[in-house]
């Protein structure tokens, strides 16, 4: 039975590539300011651009305002 894996809290190009090379089906980026893994949307956008097609990008939020989600 196949298993899909999500690696979350990625914050550098190296961690993104490690997740991709390790076979992750999903890669997650945290947008919760209280988290030590929180990213600015601009950095997350650059990291997401490095993710190959076929791997799903996931945003992790907690009680986000609509304006934050749009950003």
The first five atom37 places (N, CA, C, CB, O) and aatype in JSON, in Angstrom:
{
  "aatype": [20, 20, 20, 20, 20, 20, 20, 20, 20, 20, 20, 20, 20, 20, 20, 20, 20, 20, 20, 20, 20, 20, 20, 20, 20, 20, 20, 20, 20, 20, 20, 20, 20, 20, 20, 20, 20, 20, 20, 20, 20, 20, 20, 20, 20, 20, 20, 20, 20, 20, 20, 20, 20, 20, 20, 20, 20, 20, 20, 20, 20, 20, 20, 20, 20, 20, 20, 20, 20, 20, 20],
  "atom_mask": [
    [1, 1, 1, 1, 1],
    [1, 1, 1, 1, 1],
    [1, 1, 1, 1, 1],
    [1, 1, 1, 1, 1],
    [1, 1, 1, 1, 1],
    [1, 1, 1, 1, 1],
    [1, 1, 1, 1, 1],
    [1, 1, 1, 1, 1],
    [1, 1, 1, 1, 1],
    [1, 1, 1, 1, 1],
    [1, 1, 1, 1, 1],
    [1, 1, 1, 1, 1],
    [1, 1, 1, 1, 1],
    [1, 1, 1, 1, 1],
    [1, 1, 1, 1, 1],
    [1, 1, 1, 1, 1],
    [1, 1, 1, 1, 1],
    [1, 1, 1, 1, 1],
    [1, 1, 1, 1, 1],
    [1, 1, 1, 1, 1],
    [1, 1, 1, 1, 1],
    [1, 1, 1, 1, 1],
    [1, 1, 1, 1, 1],
    [1, 1, 1, 1, 1],
    [1, 1, 1, 1, 1],
    [1, 1, 1, 1, 1],
    [1, 1, 1, 1, 1],
    [1, 1, 1, 1, 1],
    [1, 1, 1, 1, 1],
    [1, 1, 1, 1, 1],
    [1, 1, 1, 1, 1],
    [1, 1, 1, 1, 1],
    [1, 1, 1, 1, 1],
    [1, 1, 1, 1, 1],
    [1, 1, 1, 1, 1],
    [1, 1, 1, 1, 1],
    [1, 1, 1, 1, 1],
    [1, 1, 1, 1, 1],
    [1, 1, 1, 1, 1],
    [1, 1, 1, 1, 1],
    [1, 1, 1, 1, 1],
    [1, 1, 1, 1, 1],
    [1, 1, 1, 1, 1],
    [1, 1, 1, 1, 1],
    [1, 1, 1, 1, 1],
    [1, 1, 1, 1, 1],
    [1, 1, 1, 1, 1],
    [1, 1, 1, 1, 1],
    [1, 1, 1, 1, 1],
    [1, 1, 1, 1, 1],
    [1, 1, 1, 1, 1],
    [1, 1, 1, 1, 1],
    [1, 1, 1, 1, 1],
    [1, 1, 1, 1, 1],
    [1, 1, 1, 1, 1],
    [1, 1, 1, 1, 1],
    [1, 1, 1, 1, 1],
    [1, 1, 1, 1, 1],
    [1, 1, 1, 1, 1],
    [1, 1, 1, 1, 1],
    [1, 1, 1, 1, 1],
    [1, 1, 1, 1, 1],
    [1, 1, 1, 1, 1],
    [1, 1, 1, 1, 1],
    [1, 1, 1, 1, 1],
    [1, 1, 1, 1, 1],
    [1, 1, 1, 1, 1],
    [1, 1, 1, 1, 1],
    [1, 1, 1, 1, 1],
    [1, 1, 1, 1, 1],
    [1, 1, 1, 1, 1]
  ],
  "atom_positions": [
    [[0.84, -1.16, 0.0], [0.0, 0.0, 0.0], [0.9, 1.24, 0.0], [-0.97, -0.01, 1.22], [1.78, 1.36, 0.85]],
    [[0.68, 2.16, -0.95], [1.51, 3.37, -0.99], [1.18, 4.31, 0.18], [1.3, 4.11, -2.33], [0.07, 4.32, 0.69]],
    [[2.19, 5.08, 0.57], [2.04, 6.03, 1.66], [2.44, 7.4, 1.16], [2.89, 5.61, 2.9], [3.48, 7.56, 0.52]],
    [[1.62, 8.41, 1.45], [1.96, 9.8, 1.15], [2.53, 10.42, 2.41], [0.71, 10.6, 0.64], [2.0, 10.24, 3.5]],
    [[3.63, 11.17, 2.24], [4.3, 11.78, 3.38], [4.36, 13.29, 3.18], [5.72, 11.2, 3.56], [4.66, 13.78, 2.1]],
    [[4.04, 14.03, 4.29], [4.19, 15.49, 4.27], [5.32, 15.86, 5.23], [2.84, 16.22, 4.67], [5.31, 15.45, 6.39]],
    [[6.27, 16.62, 4.74], [7.34, 17.16, 5.57], [7.02, 18.64, 5.77], [8.78, 16.95, 4.92], [6.84, 19.38, 4.8]],
    [[6.95, 19.05, 7.01], [6.47, 20.4, 7.32], [7.53, 21.19, 8.09], [5.18, 20.33, 8.13], [8.45, 20.63, 8.68]],
    [[7.37, 22.51, 8.05], [8.28, 23.38, 8.79], [9.56, 23.67, 8.03], [8.62, 22.77, 10.11], [10.58, 24.02, 8.63]],
    [[9.51, 23.52, 6.71], [10.7, 23.76, 5.89], [11.0, 25.25, 5.84], [10.5, 23.19, 4.45], [10.09, 26.08, 5.72]],
    [[12.29, 25.58, 5.93], [12.63, 27.0, 5.97], [13.89, 27.37, 5.19], [12.81, 27.42, 7.39], [14.29, 28.54, 5.15]],
    [[14.52, 26.38, 4.55], [15.71, 26.65, 3.75], [15.65, 25.83, 2.47], [17.01, 26.34, 4.54], [14.91, 24.86, 2.37]],
    [[16.45, 26.24, 1.5], [16.55, 25.46, 0.25], [17.03, 24.05, 0.53], [17.5, 26.16, -0.75], [16.56, 23.09, -0.08]],
    [[17.98, 23.91, 1.46], [18.51, 22.59, 1.78], [17.43, 21.66, 2.34], [19.65, 22.71, 2.78], [17.38, 20.49, 1.98]],
    [[16.58, 22.18, 3.23], [15.54, 21.32, 3.8], [14.47, 20.98, 2.77], [14.91, 21.99, 5.02], [13.92, 19.88, 2.77]],
    [[14.17, 21.93, 1.9], [13.21, 21.65, 0.82], [13.75, 20.54, -0.07], [12.93, 22.92, -0.01], [13.03, 19.59, -0.38]],
    [[15.0, 20.65, -0.49], [15.58, 19.63, -1.37], [15.71, 18.28, -0.66], [16.96, 20.09, -1.87], [15.52, 17.24, -1.3]],
    [[16.01, 18.28, 0.63], [16.08, 17.02, 1.37], [14.71, 16.34, 1.4], [16.59, 17.26, 2.81], [14.62, 15.12, 1.24]],
    [[13.66, 17.12, 1.61], [12.3, 16.55, 1.62], [11.94, 15.99, 0.25], [11.28, 17.61, 2.04], [11.38, 14.89, 0.14]],
    [[12.26, 16.74, -0.8], [11.97, 16.3, -2.17], [12.75, 15.04, -2.49], [12.31, 17.42, -3.19], [12.18, 14.06, -2.98]],
    [[14.04, 15.05, -2.22], [14.88, 13.89, -2.53], [14.52, 12.69, -1.66], [16.36, 14.25, -2.33], [14.76, 11.54, -2.06]],
    [[13.96, 12.95, -0.49], [13.54, 11.87, 0.4], [12.2, 11.26, 0.02], [13.48, 12.36, 1.8], [11.76, 10.29, 0.63]],
    [[11.54, 11.84, -0.98], [10.3, 11.26, -1.47], [9.02, 11.84, -0.91], [10.32, 9.84, -1.19], [7.96, 11.22, -1.02]],
    [[9.09, 13.03, -0.31], [7.87, 13.64, 0.23], [6.85, 13.88, -0.88], [8.21, 14.96, 0.94], [7.19, 14.28, -1.99]],
    [[5.59, 13.61, -0.56], [4.48, 13.9, -1.48], [3.97, 15.32, -1.29], [3.34, 12.9, -1.27], [3.43, 15.93, -2.21]],
    [[4.16, 15.84, -0.07], [3.72, 17.17, 0.31], [4.86, 17.87, 1.05], [2.43, 17.11, 1.2], [5.6, 17.22, 1.79]],
    [[5.0, 19.16, 0.84], [5.96, 19.95, 1.62], [5.19, 21.11, 2.26], [7.14, 20.48, 0.72], [4.38, 21.77, 1.61]],
    [[5.45, 21.34, 3.55], [4.69, 22.33, 4.28], [5.52, 23.51, 4.74], [4.05, 21.7, 5.46], [6.69, 23.38, 5.09]],
    [[4.87, 24.67, 4.71], [5.49, 25.92, 5.11], [4.6, 26.57, 6.17], [5.7, 26.87, 3.89], [3.39, 26.7, 5.98]],
    [[5.21, 26.98, 7.3], [4.47, 27.47, 8.45], [4.32, 28.99, 8.4], [5.17, 27.04, 9.75], [5.29, 29.72, 8.2]],
    [[3.08, 29.44, 8.58], [2.76, 30.87, 8.6], [2.06, 31.22, 9.92], [1.86, 31.26, 7.39], [0.99, 31.82, 9.92]],
    [[2.67, 30.82, 11.02], [2.15, 31.1, 12.36], [3.27, 31.76, 13.13], [1.63, 29.79, 13.09], [4.26, 31.12, 13.49]],
    [[3.11, 33.06, 13.4], [4.21, 33.87, 13.95], [4.81, 33.3, 15.23], [3.72, 35.26, 14.22], [6.0, 33.5, 15.49]],
    [[4.03, 32.62, 16.03], [4.55, 32.09, 17.3], [5.45, 30.87, 17.11], [3.4, 31.74, 18.22], [6.12, 30.44, 18.05]],
    [[5.45, 30.3, 15.92], [6.26, 29.11, 15.66], [7.7, 29.51, 15.32], [5.65, 28.28, 14.51], [7.93, 30.48, 14.6]],
    [[8.67, 28.76, 15.83], [10.06, 29.03, 15.45], [10.32, 28.72, 13.97], [11.02, 28.22, 16.33], [11.36, 29.11, 13.43]],
    [[9.42, 28.02, 13.33], [9.57, 27.68, 11.91], [8.77, 28.6, 10.98], [9.15, 26.25, 11.68], [8.68, 28.34, 9.78]],
    [[8.21, 29.66, 11.54], [7.39, 30.58, 10.76], [8.22, 31.28, 9.69], [6.72, 31.61, 11.67], [9.37, 31.65, 9.92]],
    [[7.61, 31.46, 8.52], [8.28, 32.12, 7.39], [7.5, 33.35, 6.94], [8.45, 31.15, 6.22], [6.28, 33.41, 7.07]],
    [[8.21, 34.31, 6.41], [7.56, 35.42, 5.72], [7.06, 34.89, 4.38], [8.55, 36.64, 5.53], [7.71, 34.04, 3.78]],
    [[5.92, 35.38, 3.91], [5.39, 34.9, 2.63], [6.38, 35.02, 1.47], [4.14, 35.67, 2.29], [6.38, 34.18, 0.57]],
    [[7.22, 36.05, 1.48], [8.18, 36.23, 0.39], [9.2, 35.1, 0.35], [8.89, 37.59, 0.53], [9.51, 34.58, -0.72]],
    [[9.72, 34.72, 1.51], [10.67, 33.61, 1.57], [9.99, 32.31, 1.19], [11.3, 33.51, 2.97], [10.55, 31.5, 0.46]],
    [[8.8, 32.11, 1.7], [8.06, 30.88, 1.37], [7.84, 30.79, -0.14], [6.71, 30.84, 2.11], [7.95, 29.7, -0.71]],
    [[7.53, 31.89, -0.77], [7.32, 31.9, -2.22], [8.57, 31.47, -2.97], [6.89, 33.27, -2.68], [8.5, 30.71, -3.94]],
    [[9.72, 31.96, -2.52], [10.98, 31.56, -3.18], [11.25, 30.07, -2.97], [12.16, 32.39, -2.63], [11.69, 29.37, -3.89]],
    [[10.99, 29.58, -1.76], [11.21, 28.16, -1.5], [10.23, 27.29, -2.28], [11.09, 27.87, 0.0], [10.6, 26.24, -2.8]],
    [[8.98, 27.72, -2.35], [7.97, 26.95, -3.09], [8.33, 26.85, -4.57], [6.59, 27.6, -2.93], [8.02, 25.85, -5.22]],
    [[8.97, 27.88, -5.09], [9.36, 27.86, -6.51], [10.38, 26.76, -6.79], [9.94, 29.22, -6.92], [10.53, 26.33, -7.93]],
    [[11.09, 26.29, -5.76], [12.08, 25.23, -5.92], [11.47, 23.83, -5.9], [13.11, 25.34, -4.82], [12.14, 22.85, -6.23]],
    [[10.21, 23.74, -5.52], [9.55, 22.43, -5.39], [9.1, 21.96, -6.78], [8.34, 22.51, -4.41], [8.38, 22.68, -7.46]],
    [[9.52, 20.77, -7.19], [9.13, 20.27, -8.51], [7.62, 20.04, -8.63], [9.86, 18.96, -8.8], [6.92, 19.83, -7.63]],
    [[7.15, 20.1, -9.85], [5.74, 19.78, -10.12], [5.46, 18.37, -9.64], [5.4, 19.93, -11.64], [6.33, 17.5, -9.67]],
    [[4.24, 18.17, -9.19], [3.85, 16.85, -8.7], [3.94, 16.72, -7.2], [4.69, 15.81, -9.35], [3.36, 15.8, -6.62]],
    [[4.67, 17.63, -6.55], [4.73, 17.64, -5.1], [3.85, 18.79, -4.63], [6.22, 17.79, -4.58], [4.01, 19.93, -5.07]],
    [[2.93, 18.48, -3.74], [1.95, 19.47, -3.3], [2.55, 20.35, -2.21], [0.68, 18.77, -2.79], [3.17, 19.86, -1.26]],
    [[2.34, 21.65, -2.36], [2.81, 22.63, -1.38], [1.67, 22.94, -0.41], [3.3, 23.94, -2.09], [0.53, 23.17, -0.83]],
    [[1.97, 22.94, 0.88], [0.96, 23.12, 1.91], [1.35, 24.29, 2.8], [0.78, 21.83, 2.76], [2.5, 24.42, 3.2]],
    [[0.37, 25.15, 3.09], [0.58, 26.23, 4.04], [-0.07, 25.87, 5.37], [0.01, 27.57, 3.51], [-1.22, 25.44, 5.4]],
    [[0.66, 26.04, 6.45], [0.14, 25.75, 7.78], [-0.12, 27.07, 8.49], [1.14, 24.86, 8.6], [0.79, 27.88, 8.67]],
    [[-1.38, 27.28, 8.88], [-1.78, 28.52, 9.54], [-2.58, 28.2, 10.8], [-2.61, 29.41, 8.57], [-3.12, 27.11, 10.94]],
    [[-2.63, 29.17, 11.71], [-3.44, 29.04, 12.92], [-4.24, 30.33, 13.07], [-2.54, 28.78, 14.19], [-3.67, 31.41, 13.23]],
    [[-5.55, 30.22, 13.02], [-6.45, 31.37, 13.21], [-6.03, 32.57, 12.37], [-6.5, 31.76, 14.67], [-6.02, 33.7, 12.86]],
    [[-5.68, 32.33, 11.12], [-5.2, 33.41, 10.25], [-6.33, 34.33, 9.82], [-4.5, 32.82, 9.01], [-7.46, 33.89, 9.58]],
    [[-6.02, 35.6, 9.74], [-6.96, 36.58, 9.21], [-7.01, 36.44, 7.69], [-6.55, 38.04, 9.62], [-6.06, 35.98, 7.07]],
    [[-8.14, 36.84, 7.1], [-8.31, 36.74, 5.65], [-7.19, 37.47, 4.9], [-9.66, 37.31, 5.25], [-6.71, 36.97, 3.89]],
    [[-6.77, 38.63, 5.39], [-5.72, 39.41, 4.74], [-4.41, 38.64, 4.72], [-5.54, 40.75, 5.44], [-3.69, 38.68, 3.72]],
    [[-4.09, 37.93, 5.79], [-2.87, 37.11, 5.84], [-2.96, 35.98, 4.83], [-2.64, 36.55, 7.26], [-1.98, 35.68, 4.15]],
    [[-4.12, 35.36, 4.73], [-4.28, 34.24, 3.8], [-4.12, 34.71, 2.35], [-5.64, 33.58, 3.98], [-3.55, 34.0, 1.53]],
    [[-4.63, 35.89, 2.06], [-4.49, 36.43, 0.7], [-3.04, 36.7, 0.36], [-5.32, 37.7, 0.55], [-2.63, 36.52, -0.78]],
    [[-2.24, 37.14, 1.35], [-0.83, 37.42, 1.12], [-0.11, 36.14, 0.82], [-0.2, 38.13, 2.33], [1.1, 36.14, 0.59]]
  ]
}
